[in-house]
Amino acid sequence: MTFTIRWPDGAVERCYSPSLVIRDHFAAGADYALADFRARARTALIEASDRVQARYGFPCSRAMGQLDRIEAGCARFATTAGARVRVERFDDPAE
């Protein structure tokens, strides 16, 4: 599934998760403090990758790549006071 986020500077990014578990960690339309967003993304994407590994025998490289991109994005705003990330929506059939 994909989900769309809005960075503190207004840039929109479409993100990937191999599992709907992302919905257990984020809510559509919610804003998250930068550190909270990063921690939730890390937990969710590692959990999603672990699910892939349990089923197919190998971790999900796309999930880990997405986590790298999210962490790089968070690093860009690390010195921005009050920086927040908005989860705009989930782009999957359940939405």
PDB file of N, CA, C and O in Angstrom:
ATOM      1  N   MET A   1       0.839  -1.181   0.000  1.00  0.00           N
ATOM      2  CA  MET A   1       0.000   0.000   0.000  1.00  0.00           C
ATOM      3  C   MET A   1       0.879   1.238   0.000  1.00  0.00           C
ATOM      4  O   MET A   1       2.059   1.173   0.344  1.00  0.00           O
ATOM      5  N   THR A   2       0.313   2.341  -0.378  1.00  0.00           N
ATOM      6  CA  THR A   2       1.029   3.605  -0.290  1.00  0.00           C
ATOM      7  C   THR A   2       0.273   4.530   0.663  1.00  0.00           C
ATOM      8  O   THR A   2      -0.921   4.372   0.918  1.00  0.00           O
ATOM      9  N   PHE A   3       1.017   5.489   1.168  1.00  0.00           N
ATOM     10  CA  PHE A   3       0.427   6.521   2.010  1.00  0.00           C
ATOM     11  C   PHE A   3       1.122   7.829   1.667  1.00  0.00           C
ATOM     12  O   PHE A   3       2.290   7.846   1.280  1.00  0.00           O
ATOM     13  N   THR A   4       0.395   8.906   1.813  1.00  0.00           N
ATOM     14  CA  THR A   4       0.896  10.216   1.419  1.00  0.00           C
ATOM     15  C   THR A   4       1.141  11.057   2.660  1.00  0.00           C
ATOM     16  O   THR A   4       0.296  11.148   3.550  1.00  0.00           O
ATOM     17  N   ILE A   5       2.332  11.677   2.697  1.00  0.00           N
ATOM     18  CA  ILE A   5       2.685  12.545   3.822  1.00  0.00           C
ATOM     19  C   ILE A   5       2.990  13.952   3.313  1.00  0.00           C
ATOM     20  O   ILE A   5       3.304  14.159   2.141  1.00  0.00           O
ATOM     21  N   ARG A   6       2.886  14.906   4.229  1.00  0.00           N
ATOM     22  CA  ARG A   6       3.247  16.299   3.934  1.00  0.00           C
ATOM     23  C   ARG A   6       4.319  16.707   4.937  1.00  0.00           C
ATOM     24  O   ARG A   6       4.102  16.694   6.149  1.00  0.00           O
ATOM     25  N   TRP A   7       5.477  17.067   4.400  1.00  0.00           N
ATOM     26  CA  TRP A   7       6.609  17.501   5.228  1.00  0.00           C
ATOM     27  C   TRP A   7       6.371  18.900   5.768  1.00  0.00           C
ATOM     28  O   TRP A   7       5.481  19.598   5.283  1.00  0.00           O
ATOM     29  N   PRO A   8       7.143  19.329   6.760  1.00  0.00           N
ATOM     30  CA  PRO A   8       6.962  20.665   7.351  1.00  0.00           C
ATOM     31  C   PRO A   8       7.059  21.822   6.343  1.00  0.00           C
ATOM     32  O   PRO A   8       6.474  22.882   6.566  1.00  0.00           O
ATOM     33  N   ASP A   9       7.785  21.630   5.247  1.00  0.00           N
ATOM     34  CA  ASP A   9       7.893  22.694   4.244  1.00  0.00           C
ATOM     35  C   ASP A   9       6.764  22.660   3.217  1.00  0.00           C
ATOM     36  O   ASP A   9       6.764  23.447   2.271  1.00  0.00           O
ATOM     37  N   GLY A  10       5.802  21.756   3.396  1.00  0.00           N
ATOM     38  CA  GLY A  10       4.662  21.652   2.492  1.00  0.00           C
ATOM     39  C   GLY A  10       4.843  20.651   1.362  1.00  0.00           C
ATOM     40  O   GLY A  10       3.891  20.366   0.635  1.00  0.00           O
ATOM     41  N   ALA A  11       6.046  20.113   1.202  1.00  0.00           N
ATOM     42  CA  ALA A  11       6.291  19.120   0.156  1.00  0.00           C
ATOM     43  C   ALA A  11       5.499  17.851   0.473  1.00  0.00           C
ATOM     44  O   ALA A  11       5.420  17.417   1.622  1.00  0.00           O
ATOM     45  N   VAL A  12       4.920  17.274  -0.571  1.00  0.00           N
ATOM     46  CA  VAL A  12       4.126  16.057  -0.432  1.00  0.00           C
ATOM     47  C   VAL A  12       4.944  14.887  -0.971  1.00  0.00           C
ATOM     48  O   VAL A  12       5.601  14.995  -2.007  1.00  0.00           O
ATOM     49  N   GLU A  13       4.893  13.770  -0.251  1.00  0.00           N
ATOM     50  CA  GLU A  13       5.624  12.583  -0.674  1.00  0.00           C
ATOM     51  C   GLU A  13       4.723  11.364  -0.552  1.00  0.00           C
ATOM     52  O   GLU A  13       4.017  11.188   0.442  1.00  0.00           O
ATOM     53  N   ARG A  14       4.759  10.543  -1.562  1.00  0.00           N
ATOM     54  CA  ARG A  14       4.030   9.279  -1.537  1.00  0.00           C
ATOM     55  C   ARG A  14       4.990   8.207  -1.038  1.00  0.00           C
ATOM     56  O   ARG A  14       6.085   8.046  -1.578  1.00  0.00           O
ATOM     57  N   CYS A  15       4.584   7.483  -0.018  1.00  0.00           N
ATOM     58  CA  CYS A  15       5.437   6.493   0.636  1.00  0.00           C
ATOM     59  C   CYS A  15       4.855   5.097   0.460  1.00  0.00           C
ATOM     60  O   CYS A  15       3.666   4.935   0.184  1.00  0.00           O
ATOM     61  N   TYR A  16       5.713   4.092   0.622  1.00  0.00           N
ATOM     62  CA  TYR A  16       5.323   2.700   0.422  1.00  0.00           C
ATOM     63  C   TYR A  16       5.461   1.886   1.696  1.00  0.00           C
ATOM     64  O   TYR A  16       6.416   2.057   2.453  1.00  0.00           O
ATOM     65  N   SER A  17       4.507   1.004   1.927  1.00  0.00           N
ATOM     66  CA  SER A  17       4.592  -0.018   2.969  1.00  0.00           C
ATOM     67  C   SER A  17       4.090  -1.324   2.368  1.00  0.00           C
ATOM     68  O   SER A  17       3.065  -1.336   1.686  1.00  0.00           O
ATOM     69  N   PRO A  18       4.805  -2.431   2.612  1.00  0.00           N
ATOM     70  CA  PRO A  18       4.356  -3.709   2.066  1.00  0.00           C
ATOM     71  C   PRO A  18       3.189  -4.310   2.850  1.00  0.00           C
ATOM     72  O   PRO A  18       2.685  -5.376   2.499  1.00  0.00           O
ATOM     73  N   SER A  19       2.766  -3.632   3.901  1.00  0.00           N
ATOM     74  CA  SER A  19       1.737  -4.169   4.778  1.00  0.00           C
ATOM     75  C   SER A  19       0.806  -3.059   5.243  1.00  0.00           C
ATOM     76  O   SER A  19       1.198  -1.896   5.344  1.00  0.00           O
ATOM     77  N   LEU A  20      -0.421  -3.439   5.520  1.00  0.00           N
ATOM     78  CA  LEU A  20      -1.389  -2.483   6.064  1.00  0.00           C
ATOM     79  C   LEU A  20      -1.082  -2.124   7.513  1.00  0.00           C
ATOM     80  O   LEU A  20      -1.786  -1.303   8.100  1.00  0.00           O
ATOM     81  N   VAL A  21      -0.053  -2.715   8.097  1.00  0.00           N
ATOM     82  CA  VAL A  21       0.318  -2.433   9.485  1.00  0.00           C
ATOM     83  C   VAL A  21       0.586  -0.939   9.699  1.00  0.00           C
ATOM     84  O   VAL A  21       0.504  -0.448  10.824  1.00  0.00           O
ATOM     85  N   ILE A  22       0.898  -0.236   8.643  1.00  0.00           N
ATOM     86  CA  ILE A  22       1.147   1.210   8.740  1.00  0.00           C
ATOM     87  C   ILE A  22      -0.064   1.910   9.367  1.00  0.00           C
ATOM     88  O   ILE A  22       0.083   2.915  10.063  1.00  0.00           O
ATOM     89  N   ARG A  23      -1.253   1.371   9.114  1.00  0.00           N
ATOM     90  CA  ARG A  23      -2.487   1.947   9.665  1.00  0.00           C
ATOM     91  C   ARG A  23      -2.570   1.799  11.186  1.00  0.00           C
ATOM     92  O   ARG A  23      -3.305   2.535  11.845  1.00  0.00           O
ATOM     93  N   ASP A  24      -1.815   0.846  11.738  1.00  0.00           N
ATOM     94  CA  ASP A  24      -1.806   0.661  13.189  1.00  0.00           C
ATOM     95  C   ASP A  24      -0.966   1.725  13.894  1.00  0.00           C
ATOM     96  O   ASP A  24      -1.048   1.884  15.112  1.00  0.00           O
ATOM     97  N   HIS A  25      -0.168   2.442  13.129  1.00  0.00           N
ATOM     98  CA  HIS A  25       0.770   3.403  13.714  1.00  0.00           C
ATOM     99  C   HIS A  25       0.467   4.853  13.360  1.00  0.00           C
ATOM    100  O   HIS A  25       0.961   5.771  14.014  1.00  0.00           O
ATOM    101  N   PHE A  26      -0.341   5.059  12.328  1.00  0.00           N
ATOM    102  CA  PHE A  26      -0.686   6.410  11.881  1.00  0.00           C
ATOM    103  C   PHE A  26      -2.181   6.514  11.611  1.00  0.00           C
ATOM    104  O   PHE A  26      -2.852   5.513  11.359  1.00  0.00           O
ATOM    105  N   ALA A  27      -2.686   7.727  11.666  1.00  0.00           N
ATOM    106  CA  ALA A  27      -4.074   8.007  11.297  1.00  0.00           C
ATOM    107  C   ALA A  27      -4.079   9.007  10.151  1.00  0.00           C
ATOM    108  O   ALA A  27      -3.326   9.981  10.165  1.00  0.00           O
ATOM    109  N   ALA A  28      -4.921   8.767   9.168  1.00  0.00           N
ATOM    110  CA  ALA A  28      -5.055   9.697   8.050  1.00  0.00           C
ATOM    111  C   ALA A  28      -5.545  11.043   8.565  1.00  0.00           C
ATOM    112  O   ALA A  28      -6.486  11.110   9.355  1.00  0.00           O
ATOM    113  N   GLY A  29      -4.898  12.116   8.111  1.00  0.00           N
ATOM    114  CA  GLY A  29      -5.274  13.466   8.509  1.00  0.00           C
ATOM    115  C   GLY A  29      -4.624  13.951   9.790  1.00  0.00           C
ATOM    116  O   GLY A  29      -4.859  15.081  10.218  1.00  0.00           O
ATOM    117  N   ALA A  30      -3.803  13.104  10.408  1.00  0.00           N
ATOM    118  CA  ALA A  30      -3.175  13.487  11.680  1.00  0.00           C
ATOM    119  C   ALA A  30      -1.791  14.084  11.455  1.00  0.00           C
ATOM    120  O   ALA A  30      -1.072  13.714  10.527  1.00  0.00           O
ATOM    121  N   ASP A  31      -1.442  15.023  12.338  1.00  0.00           N
ATOM    122  CA  ASP A  31      -0.110  15.632  12.356  1.00  0.00           C
ATOM    123  C   ASP A  31       0.700  14.995  13.479  1.00  0.00           C
ATOM    124  O   ASP A  31       0.172  14.697  14.550  1.00  0.00           O
ATOM    125  N   TYR A  32       1.992  14.790  13.217  1.00  0.00           N
ATOM    126  CA  TYR A  32       2.883  14.182  14.202  1.00  0.00           C
ATOM    127  C   TYR A  32       4.131  15.036  14.359  1.00  0.00           C
ATOM    128  O   TYR A  32       4.701  15.510  13.376  1.00  0.00           O
ATOM    129  N   ALA A  33       4.549  15.227  15.605  1.00  0.00           N
ATOM    130  CA  ALA A  33       5.828  15.884  15.840  1.00  0.00           C
ATOM    131  C   ALA A  33       6.897  15.061  15.122  1.00  0.00           C
ATOM    132  O   ALA A  33       6.789  13.838  15.031  1.00  0.00           O
ATOM    133  N   LEU A  34       7.910  15.726  14.623  1.00  0.00           N
ATOM    134  CA  LEU A  34       8.925  15.093  13.792  1.00  0.00           C
ATOM    135  C   LEU A  34       9.511  13.829  14.435  1.00  0.00           C
ATOM    136  O   LEU A  34       9.575  12.787  13.784  1.00  0.00           O
ATOM    137  N   ALA A  35       9.933  13.905  15.683  1.00  0.00           N
ATOM    138  CA  ALA A  35      10.535  12.740  16.345  1.00  0.00           C
ATOM    139  C   ALA A  35       9.523  11.608  16.500  1.00  0.00           C
ATOM    140  O   ALA A  35       9.874  10.438  16.350  1.00  0.00           O
ATOM    141  N   ASP A  36       8.282  11.946  16.798  1.00  0.00           N
ATOM    142  CA  ASP A  36       7.233  10.938  16.924  1.00  0.00           C
ATOM    143  C   ASP A  36       6.967  10.278  15.575  1.00  0.00           C
ATOM    144  O   ASP A  36       6.841   9.056  15.489  1.00  0.00           O
ATOM    145  N   PHE A  37       6.884  11.084  14.533  1.00  0.00           N
ATOM    146  CA  PHE A  37       6.666  10.549  13.187  1.00  0.00           C
ATOM    147  C   PHE A  37       7.789   9.583  12.807  1.00  0.00           C
ATOM    148  O   PHE A  37       7.532   8.485  12.313  1.00  0.00           O
ATOM    149  N   ARG A  38       9.025   9.999  13.040  1.00  0.00           N
ATOM    150  CA  ARG A  38      10.173   9.156  12.698  1.00  0.00           C
ATOM    151  C   ARG A  38      10.118   7.834  13.467  1.00  0.00           C
ATOM    152  O   ARG A  38      10.337   6.775  12.880  1.00  0.00           O
ATOM    153  N   ALA A  39       9.835   7.880  14.751  1.00  0.00           N
ATOM    154  CA  ALA A  39       9.772   6.660  15.572  1.00  0.00           C
ATOM    155  C   ALA A  39       8.640   5.744  15.122  1.00  0.00           C
ATOM    156  O   ALA A  39       8.821   4.530  15.034  1.00  0.00           O
ATOM    157  N   ARG A  40       7.481   6.314  14.840  1.00  0.00           N
ATOM    158  CA  ARG A  40       6.347   5.513  14.375  1.00  0.00           C
ATOM    159  C   ARG A  40       6.650   4.877  13.015  1.00  0.00           C
ATOM    160  O   ARG A  40       6.346   3.705  12.790  1.00  0.00           O
ATOM    161  N   ALA A  41       7.245   5.649  12.121  1.00  0.00           N
ATOM    162  CA  ALA A  41       7.580   5.133  10.791  1.00  0.00           C
ATOM    163  C   ALA A  41       8.578   3.982  10.907  1.00  0.00           C
ATOM    164  O   ALA A  41       8.440   2.955  10.241  1.00  0.00           O
ATOM    165  N   ARG A  42       9.568   4.165  11.750  1.00  0.00           N
ATOM    166  CA  ARG A  42      10.582   3.117  11.954  1.00  0.00           C
ATOM    167  C   ARG A  42       9.914   1.835  12.458  1.00  0.00           C
ATOM    168  O   ARG A  42      10.129   0.756  11.906  1.00  0.00           O
ATOM    169  N   THR A  43       9.109   1.964  13.500  1.00  0.00           N
ATOM    170  CA  THR A  43       8.424   0.796  14.068  1.00  0.00           C
ATOM    171  C   THR A  43       7.537   0.121  13.027  1.00  0.00           C
ATOM    172  O   THR A  43       7.585  -1.098  12.861  1.00  0.00           O
ATOM    173  N   ALA A  44       6.730   0.913  12.329  1.00  0.00           N
ATOM    174  CA  ALA A  44       5.780   0.355  11.361  1.00  0.00           C
ATOM    175  C   ALA A  44       6.481  -0.319  10.186  1.00  0.00           C
ATOM    176  O   ALA A  44       6.100  -1.420   9.788  1.00  0.00           O
ATOM    177  N   LEU A  45       7.496   0.329   9.628  1.00  0.00           N
ATOM    178  CA  LEU A  45       8.150  -0.229   8.447  1.00  0.00           C
ATOM    179  C   LEU A  45       9.016  -1.437   8.781  1.00  0.00           C
ATOM    180  O   LEU A  45       9.134  -2.352   7.966  1.00  0.00           O
ATOM    181  N   ILE A  46       9.621  -1.455   9.958  1.00  0.00           N
ATOM    182  CA  ILE A  46      10.354  -2.652  10.377  1.00  0.00           C
ATOM    183  C   ILE A  46       9.375  -3.799  10.603  1.00  0.00           C
ATOM    184  O   ILE A  46       9.640  -4.931  10.199  1.00  0.00           O
ATOM    185  N   GLU A  47       8.252  -3.514  11.244  1.00  0.00           N
ATOM    186  CA  GLU A  47       7.235  -4.545  11.448  1.00  0.00           C
ATOM    187  C   GLU A  47       6.715  -5.070  10.105  1.00  0.00           C
ATOM    188  O   GLU A  47       6.540  -6.277   9.939  1.00  0.00           O
ATOM    189  N   ALA A  48       6.473  -4.184   9.163  1.00  0.00           N
ATOM    190  CA  ALA A  48       6.010  -4.596   7.836  1.00  0.00           C
ATOM    191  C   ALA A  48       7.054  -5.467   7.142  1.00  0.00           C
ATOM    192  O   ALA A  48       6.713  -6.490   6.547  1.00  0.00           O
ATOM    193  N   SER A  49       8.314  -5.069   7.215  1.00  0.00           N
ATOM    194  CA  SER A  49       9.391  -5.851   6.618  1.00  0.00           C
ATOM    195  C   SER A  49       9.515  -7.220   7.287  1.00  0.00           C
ATOM    196  O   SER A  49       9.748  -8.227   6.617  1.00  0.00           O
ATOM    197  N   ASP A  50       9.360  -7.248   8.604  1.00  0.00           N
ATOM    198  CA  ASP A  50       9.408  -8.520   9.334  1.00  0.00           C
ATOM    199  C   ASP A  50       8.280  -9.454   8.895  1.00  0.00           C
ATOM    200  O   ASP A  50       8.468 -10.669   8.833  1.00  0.00           O
ATOM    201  N   ARG A  51       7.123  -8.894   8.596  1.00  0.00           N
ATOM    202  CA  ARG A  51       6.010  -9.718   8.102  1.00  0.00           C
ATOM    203  C   ARG A  51       6.354 -10.338   6.752  1.00  0.00           C
ATOM    204  O   ARG A  51       6.041 -11.500   6.492  1.00  0.00           O
ATOM    205  N   VAL A  52       6.995  -9.558   5.907  1.00  0.00           N
ATOM    206  CA  VAL A  52       7.437 -10.088   4.614  1.00  0.00           C
ATOM    207  C   VAL A  52       8.441 -11.220   4.844  1.00  0.00           C
ATOM    208  O   VAL A  52       8.361 -12.272   4.211  1.00  0.00           O
ATOM    209  N   GLN A  53       9.370 -10.992   5.743  1.00  0.00           N
ATOM    210  CA  GLN A  53      10.377 -12.012   6.024  1.00  0.00           C
ATOM    211  C   GLN A  53       9.740 -13.296   6.559  1.00  0.00           C
ATOM    212  O   GLN A  53      10.138 -14.395   6.171  1.00  0.00           O
ATOM    213  N   ALA A  54       8.773 -13.165   7.430  1.00  0.00           N
ATOM    214  CA  ALA A  54       8.102 -14.345   7.982  1.00  0.00           C
ATOM    215  C   ALA A  54       7.389 -15.136   6.887  1.00  0.00           C
ATOM    216  O   ALA A  54       7.330 -16.364   6.936  1.00  0.00           O
ATOM    217  N   ARG A  55       6.858 -14.433   5.915  1.00  0.00           N
ATOM    218  CA  ARG A  55       6.099 -15.110   4.855  1.00  0.00           C
ATOM    219  C   ARG A  55       6.974 -15.629   3.719  1.00  0.00           C
ATOM    220  O   ARG A  55       6.756 -16.729   3.212  1.00  0.00           O
ATOM    221  N   TYR A  56       7.977 -14.825   3.318  1.00  0.00           N
ATOM    222  CA  TYR A  56       8.758 -15.162   2.123  1.00  0.00           C
ATOM    223  C   TYR A  56      10.211 -15.542   2.401  1.00  0.00           C
ATOM    224  O   TYR A  56      10.919 -15.999   1.504  1.00  0.00           O
ATOM    225  N   GLY A  57      10.655 -15.352   3.647  1.00  0.00           N
ATOM    226  CA  GLY A  57      12.004 -15.749   3.997  1.00  0.00           C
ATOM    227  C   GLY A  57      13.063 -14.680   3.834  1.00  0.00           C
ATOM    228  O   GLY A  57      14.246 -14.952   4.042  1.00  0.00           O
ATOM    229  N   PHE A  58      12.673 -13.479   3.469  1.00  0.00           N
ATOM    230  CA  PHE A  58      13.626 -12.377   3.328  1.00  0.00           C
ATOM    231  C   PHE A  58      12.920 -11.069   3.661  1.00  0.00           C
ATOM    232  O   PHE A  58      11.719 -10.939   3.426  1.00  0.00           O
ATOM    233  N   PRO A  59      13.662 -10.086   4.212  1.00  0.00           N
ATOM    234  CA  PRO A  59      13.055  -8.795   4.564  1.00  0.00           C
ATOM    235  C   PRO A  59      12.686  -8.006   3.311  1.00  0.00           C
ATOM    236  O   PRO A  59      13.161  -8.300   2.214  1.00  0.00           O
ATOM    237  N   CYS A  60      11.852  -7.025   3.488  1.00  0.00           N
ATOM    238  CA  CYS A  60      11.407  -6.192   2.362  1.00  0.00           C
ATOM    239  C   CYS A  60      12.366  -5.026   2.162  1.00  0.00           C
ATOM    240  O   CYS A  60      12.400  -4.094   2.965  1.00  0.00           O
ATOM    241  N   SER A  61      13.134  -5.085   1.096  1.00  0.00           N
ATOM    242  CA  SER A  61      14.093  -4.010   0.819  1.00  0.00           C
ATOM    243  C   SER A  61      13.389  -2.700   0.490  1.00  0.00           C
ATOM    244  O   SER A  61      13.923  -1.628   0.772  1.00  0.00           O
ATOM    245  N   ARG A  62      12.206  -2.769  -0.099  1.00  0.00           N
ATOM    246  CA  ARG A  62      11.464  -1.530  -0.407  1.00  0.00           C
ATOM    247  C   ARG A  62      11.048  -0.813   0.877  1.00  0.00           C
ATOM    248  O   ARG A  62      11.110   0.414   0.956  1.00  0.00           O
ATOM    249  N   ALA A  63      10.626  -1.577   1.875  1.00  0.00           N
ATOM    250  CA  ALA A  63      10.242  -0.968   3.159  1.00  0.00           C
ATOM    251  C   ALA A  63      11.448  -0.313   3.811  1.00  0.00           C
ATOM    252  O   ALA A  63      11.347   0.789   4.351  1.00  0.00           O
ATOM    253  N   MET A  64      12.588  -0.992   3.762  1.00  0.00           N
ATOM    254  CA  MET A  64      13.798  -0.430   4.373  1.00  0.00           C
ATOM    255  C   MET A  64      14.285   0.791   3.582  1.00  0.00           C
ATOM    256  O   MET A  64      14.799   1.744   4.168  1.00  0.00           O
ATOM    257  N   GLY A  65      14.126   0.764   2.274  1.00  0.00           N
ATOM    258  CA  GLY A  65      14.462   1.936   1.469  1.00  0.00           C
ATOM    259  C   GLY A  65      13.557   3.111   1.794  1.00  0.00           C
ATOM    260  O   GLY A  65      14.011   4.254   1.866  1.00  0.00           O
ATOM    261  N   GLN A  66      12.264   2.825   1.992  1.00  0.00           N
ATOM    262  CA  GLN A  66      11.327   3.886   2.367  1.00  0.00           C
ATOM    263  C   GLN A  66      11.690   4.457   3.726  1.00  0.00           C
ATOM    264  O   GLN A  66      11.630   5.670   3.927  1.00  0.00           O
ATOM    265  N   LEU A  67      12.065   3.596   4.655  1.00  0.00           N
ATOM    266  CA  LEU A  67      12.489   4.076   5.968  1.00  0.00           C
ATOM    267  C   LEU A  67      13.712   4.975   5.839  1.00  0.00           C
ATOM    268  O   LEU A  67      13.781   6.013   6.498  1.00  0.00           O
ATOM    269  N   ASP A  68      14.656   4.608   5.022  1.00  0.00           N
ATOM    270  CA  ASP A  68      15.832   5.459   4.790  1.00  0.00           C
ATOM    271  C   ASP A  68      15.421   6.831   4.266  1.00  0.00           C
ATOM    272  O   ASP A  68      15.951   7.851   4.708  1.00  0.00           O
ATOM    273  N   ARG A  69      14.473   6.859   3.322  1.00  0.00           N
ATOM    274  CA  ARG A  69      14.021   8.144   2.766  1.00  0.00           C
ATOM    275  C   ARG A  69      13.301   8.979   3.824  1.00  0.00           C
ATOM    276  O   ARG A  69      13.482  10.195   3.882  1.00  0.00           O
ATOM    277  N   ILE A  70      12.495   8.341   4.650  1.00  0.00           N
ATOM    278  CA  ILE A  70      11.799   9.064   5.721  1.00  0.00           C
ATOM    279  C   ILE A  70      12.809   9.612   6.724  1.00  0.00           C
ATOM    280  O   ILE A  70      12.690  10.760   7.152  1.00  0.00           O
ATOM    281  N   GLU A  71      13.792   8.815   7.100  1.00  0.00           N
ATOM    282  CA  GLU A  71      14.790   9.294   8.053  1.00  0.00           C
ATOM    283  C   GLU A  71      15.611  10.438   7.471  1.00  0.00           C
ATOM    284  O   GLU A  71      15.968  11.370   8.191  1.00  0.00           O
ATOM    285  N   ALA A  72      15.914  10.379   6.180  1.00  0.00           N
ATOM    286  CA  ALA A  72      16.626  11.493   5.536  1.00  0.00           C
ATOM    287  C   ALA A  72      15.751  12.744   5.532  1.00  0.00           C
ATOM    288  O   ALA A  72      16.241  13.848   5.770  1.00  0.00           O
ATOM    289  N   GLY A  73      14.465  12.573   5.263  1.00  0.00           N
ATOM    290  CA  GLY A  73      13.541  13.710   5.293  1.00  0.00           C
ATOM    291  C   GLY A  73      13.460  14.323   6.679  1.00  0.00           C
ATOM    292  O   GLY A  73      13.462  15.545   6.826  1.00  0.00           O
ATOM    293  N   CYS A  74      13.388  13.479   7.688  1.00  0.00           N
ATOM    294  CA  CYS A  74      13.334  13.975   9.061  1.00  0.00           C
ATOM    295  C   CYS A  74      14.614  14.721   9.418  1.00  0.00           C
ATOM    296  O   CYS A  74      14.567  15.733  10.117  1.00  0.00           O
ATOM    297  N   ALA A  75      15.740  14.237   8.950  1.00  0.00           N
ATOM    298  CA  ALA A  75      17.023  14.899   9.234  1.00  0.00           C
ATOM    299  C   ALA A  75      17.043  16.315   8.664  1.00  0.00           C
ATOM    300  O   ALA A  75      17.639  17.214   9.256  1.00  0.00           O
ATOM    301  N   ARG A  76      16.390  16.517   7.510  1.00  0.00           N
ATOM    302  CA  ARG A  76      16.354  17.862   6.900  1.00  0.00           C
ATOM    303  C   ARG A  76      15.678  18.880   7.809  1.00  0.00           C
ATOM    304  O   ARG A  76      16.001  20.067   7.762  1.00  0.00           O
ATOM    305  N   PHE A  77      14.738  18.422   8.637  1.00  0.00           N
ATOM    306  CA  PHE A  77      13.960  19.340   9.477  1.00  0.00           C
ATOM    307  C   PHE A  77      14.317  19.239  10.953  1.00  0.00           C
ATOM    308  O   PHE A  77      13.605  19.775  11.802  1.00  0.00           O
ATOM    309  N   ALA A  78      15.410  18.559  11.263  1.00  0.00           N
ATOM    310  CA  ALA A  78      15.792  18.309  12.660  1.00  0.00           C
ATOM    311  C   ALA A  78      15.983  19.595  13.461  1.00  0.00           C
ATOM    312  O   ALA A  78      15.759  19.601  14.671  1.00  0.00           O
ATOM    313  N   THR A  79      16.387  20.670  12.817  1.00  0.00           N
ATOM    314  CA  THR A  79      16.617  21.928  13.534  1.00  0.00           C
ATOM    315  C   THR A  79      15.450  22.911  13.393  1.00  0.00           C
ATOM    316  O   THR A  79      15.537  24.053  13.844  1.00  0.00           O
ATOM    317  N   THR A  80      14.364  22.464  12.769  1.00  0.00           N
ATOM    318  CA  THR A  80      13.184  23.312  12.607  1.00  0.00           C
ATOM    319  C   THR A  80      12.300  23.183  13.842  1.00  0.00           C
ATOM    320  O   THR A  80      11.732  22.121  14.099  1.00  0.00           O
ATOM    321  N   ALA A  81      12.186  24.258  14.597  1.00  0.00           N
ATOM    322  CA  ALA A  81      11.376  24.240  15.816  1.00  0.00           C
ATOM    323  C   ALA A  81       9.924  23.912  15.488  1.00  0.00           C
ATOM    324  O   ALA A  81       9.338  24.486  14.570  1.00  0.00           O
ATOM    325  N   GLY A  82       9.359  22.993  16.241  1.00  0.00           N
ATOM    326  CA  GLY A  82       7.940  22.657  16.082  1.00  0.00           C
ATOM    327  C   GLY A  82       7.605  21.917  14.801  1.00  0.00           C
ATOM    328  O   GLY A  82       6.440  21.872  14.404  1.00  0.00           O
ATOM    329  N   ALA A  83       8.603  21.335  14.146  1.00  0.00           N
ATOM    330  CA  ALA A  83       8.359  20.642  12.873  1.00  0.00           C
ATOM    331  C   ALA A  83       7.386  19.485  13.066  1.00  0.00           C
ATOM    332  O   ALA A  83       7.512  18.693  13.999  1.00  0.00           O
ATOM    333  N   ARG A  84       6.412  19.407  12.159  1.00  0.00           N
ATOM    334  CA  ARG A  84       5.404  18.350  12.194  1.00  0.00           C
ATOM    335  C   ARG A  84       5.244  17.759  10.799  1.00  0.00           C
ATOM    336  O   ARG A  84       5.441  18.434   9.789  1.00  0.00           O
ATOM    337  N   VAL A  85       4.884  16.489  10.773  1.00  0.00           N
ATOM    338  CA  VAL A  85       4.617  15.784   9.516  1.00  0.00           C
ATOM    339  C   VAL A  85       3.164  15.343   9.549  1.00  0.00           C
ATOM    340  O   VAL A  85       2.686  14.808  10.550  1.00  0.00           O
ATOM    341  N   ARG A  86       2.472  15.571   8.453  1.00  0.00           N
ATOM    342  CA  ARG A  86       1.054  15.204   8.350  1.00  0.00           C
ATOM    343  C   ARG A  86       0.927  13.950   7.493  1.00  0.00           C
ATOM    344  O   ARG A  86       1.498  13.871   6.406  1.00  0.00           O
ATOM    345  N   VAL A  87       0.185  12.988   7.982  1.00  0.00           N
ATOM    346  CA  VAL A  87      -0.174  11.831   7.163  1.00  0.00           C
ATOM    347  C   VAL A  87      -1.470  12.218   6.468  1.00  0.00           C
ATOM    348  O   VAL A  87      -2.537  12.238   7.082  1.00  0.00           O
ATOM    349  N   GLU A  88      -1.366  12.523   5.192  1.00  0.00           N
ATOM    350  CA  GLU A  88      -2.511  13.019   4.438  1.00  0.00           C
ATOM    351  C   GLU A  88      -3.575  11.937   4.230  1.00  0.00           C
ATOM    352  O   GLU A  88      -4.758  12.152   4.493  1.00  0.00           O
ATOM    353  N   ARG A  89      -3.126  10.766   3.752  1.00  0.00           N
ATOM    354  CA  ARG A  89      -4.095   9.715   3.431  1.00  0.00           C
ATOM    355  C   ARG A  89      -3.374   8.386   3.212  1.00  0.00           C
ATOM    356  O   ARG A  89      -2.159   8.330   3.026  1.00  0.00           O
ATOM    357  N   PHE A  90      -4.162   7.336   3.242  1.00  0.00           N
ATOM    358  CA  PHE A  90      -3.710   6.003   2.867  1.00  0.00           C
ATOM    359  C   PHE A  90      -4.285   5.728   1.478  1.00  0.00           C
ATOM    360  O   PHE A  90      -5.472   5.947   1.236  1.00  0.00           O
ATOM    361  N   ASP A  91      -3.454   5.259   0.590  1.00  0.00           N
ATOM    362  CA  ASP A  91      -3.887   5.007  -0.787  1.00  0.00           C
ATOM    363  C   ASP A  91      -4.009   3.506  -1.006  1.00  0.00           C
ATOM    364  O   ASP A  91      -3.177   2.895  -1.678  1.00  0.00           O
ATOM    365  N   ASP A  92      -5.065   2.913  -0.425  1.00  0.00           N
ATOM    366  CA  ASP A  92      -5.284   1.501  -0.597  1.00  0.00           C
ATOM    367  C   ASP A  92      -6.788   1.245  -0.695  1.00  0.00           C
ATOM    368  O   ASP A  92      -7.580   2.131  -0.372  1.00  0.00           O
ATOM    369  N   PRO A  93      -7.188   0.078  -1.124  1.00  0.00           N
ATOM    370  CA  PRO A  93      -8.615  -0.193  -1.315  1.00  0.00           C
ATOM    371  C   PRO A  93      -9.468  -0.061  -0.055  1.00  0.00           C
ATOM    372  O   PRO A  93     -10.676   0.159  -0.148  1.00  0.00           O
ATOM    373  N   ALA A  94      -8.856  -0.191   1.116  1.00  0.00           N
ATOM    374  CA  ALA A  94      -9.621  -0.089   2.362  1.00  0.00           C
ATOM    375  C   ALA A  94      -9.978   1.343   2.725  1.00  0.00           C
ATOM    376  O   ALA A  94     -10.813   1.571   3.601  1.00  0.00           O
ATOM    377  N   GLU A  95      -9.362   2.301   2.068  1.00  0.00           N
ATOM    378  CA  GLU A  95      -9.585   3.723   2.393  1.00  0.00           C
ATOM    379  C   GLU A  95     -10.879   4.216   1.792  1.00  0.00           C
ATOM    380  O   GLU A  95     -11.232   5.383   1.959  1.00  0.00           O
TER     381      GLU A  95
END
